[in-house]
Amino acid sequence: MDKKAKKRLDVINKKLQTLRPRLAGSREQADDLDELKQLEDEVAALEAEAKKLKESK
């Protein structure tokens, strides 16, 4: 894995650390379904990108 991919993976992991608790809180208090859907989509996209980067070692 080159430096650029490793740095991107670090950034993705940091974003996921902040998004996952927000997603859990949004699921518990589901008063804004648009926000819940947006968070789910964002987490899924970041997880897919992280998986792609890990596979390209």
C-alpha positions in Angstrom: 0.0 0.0 0.0 1.5 3.3 -1.0 1.6 6.4 1.3 -1.4 8.1 -0.3 -3.6 5.1 0.1 -2.5 4.6 3.7 -3.2 8.2 4.5 -6.6 8.0 2.9 -7.4 4.9 4.9 -6.4 6.7 8.1 -8.7 9.6 7.2 -11.6 7.2 6.5 -11.1 5.4 9.8 -11.1 8.7 11.7 -14.3 9.8 9.9 -15.9 6.4 10.7 -15.0 6.8 14.4 -17.1 10.0 14.6 -19.9 8.8 12.3 -20.7 5.5 13.9 -21.8 7.0 17.3 -23.8 9.6 15.5 -25.5 6.9 13.5 -26.3 4.9 16.6 -27.7 8.0 18.3 -29.8 8.8 15.2 -31.2 5.2 15.2 -32.2 5.5 18.9 -33.9 8.9 18.3 -35.3 8.4 14.8 -37.1 11.7 14.5 -35.3 12.8 11.4 -35.3 9.9 8.8 -33.4 11.9 6.2 -30.4 12.3 8.5 -30.5 8.6 9.4 -30.5 7.7 5.7 -27.7 10.1 5.0 -25.5 8.8 7.8 -26.1 5.2 6.8 -25.2 6.0 3.2 -22.0 7.9 4.3 -20.9 5.1 6.6 -21.5 2.5 3.9 -19.6 4.4 1.3 -16.6 5.0 3.6 -16.6 1.3 4.6 -16.7 0.2 0.9 -13.8 2.6 0.1 -11.8 1.3 3.0 -12.4 -2.3 2.0 -11.3 -1.4 -1.6 -8.1 0.2 -0.3 -7.3 -2.7 2.0 -7.7 -5.2 -0.9 -5.4 -3.2 -3.2 -2.4 -3.9 -1.0 
